[in-house]
Each structure stands twice: as C-alpha cells, then as structure tokens.
Amino acid sequence: MNAKKYQQVITWFEANMPVAESELDYKNPYQLLCAVILSAQATDKRVNIITPALFERYPTPEDMAASNENEIYQIIRSVTYPNSKARHLLGMARMLVSDFGSVVPDDVDELQKLPGVGRKTANVIASIVYNKPVIAVDTHVFRTARRLGLSSGNNVLEVEKDLTAGFPEHLRAKAHHWLILHGRYVCTAKKQKCESCGLAPYCDFFNQNK
C-alpha cells in the first residue's frame, strides 16, 4: 500500500486524536471480553447500559459459569441476538474456568477457542488488554480503510493484512481505535461528513467523488 498515504493518515490522527480508546466500559479482561461479545451488531452505548447489571450479578467467570442461559438472557435481553449471546457468554465463562484457569488468554488463536469469540473479538482483546500488535477489523474499520485508500481488500482478512503491513507495530493497537472512532462519527456508512473531515485531502473516496 501507499507508504506516503499511511504516513499522512498517521500524522493527522496523532495530531487530532492523540487519545484513542475503546468506548466500552470495563474494569478487567473478563469484563471486556463479555462486553465485546455483546457488542456484535450492537452499539457500545447499548452494551454499556447492559453490562453494569451483568457484572454485578456475575463479577467473576466462575459466577457466570455457574449460571444458566435463561438467567443471563434476562439481563441482556435488550441487546441484539440475546439468545445466542446468552449461550456464548455461558459457554465462554465455562471454558474460561475449565480450560484457562479463569484467565483470559493473550493469544489470538487461543482466544478464538472460546464460544462467541471470532477473529475480530480475539484481536480486540489481544490489542486492548495485552497490547498485541494486531488490528481488529469491524464494519467501521473496513469501511474507513477502504474509503481512505489504506486497503483495497475485499474482505476483513485482506483489509487486516493491509493495515497490519501499513501501520508500524507500535501504532497498530491505537490505529484500530483511530479507524473505528473515525468511522463511527465522521466516515459513517450514510451521510458521511466529508466536507468537515480533516482526512479528506488524503481520502480516495472524497477525491473520487468531488
């Protein structure tokens, strides 16, 4: 990919978004894992409404593992796909206790063994909790990276590979949040705010549609 474009994007983000962090509320790796599982096709705002009661009822993986799907469902039922997410949370907690000593693993492949944890969720956990040099690609990252011209990948794995190659290792964890937040609030799916976007001069989408 275009090294000059990556440097322009990095320079802009470092100047305009020096602090870029997850908008999910959590206090430990177990809580973040629960929140990210819940966040699939749901807003962080909705998840943050749900998780206080969830974490109060299940402060540890052992507490959740001893529960059942229906109890978990009653707490999370206002989120998207509550049935499957209740099943995933219960399965995740039980495997975390039985196979990992209640410690959230730091390896992306090990994380993906947990129910409800795909590559994106595993990369989020590895990046945020363990500062691993990986980039999780969700719909916001996928859209923003392709519009800017940071990747021409046709699927999330291809985009992830391009971003991993384009961003220096020490910036990858932050770059994930840069692109998510930009996609969430500026480079939105509809009615994108191109005219007020500071990245517009470097953006393929903007310059091709002027």
Helices and strands as residue ranges (DSSP letters): H 3-16, H 29-38, H 44-57, H 61-65, H 69-76, H 82-100, H 108-111, H 119-130, H 139-148, H 156-166, G 169-171, H 172-185, G 194-196, G 200-202, H 204-208
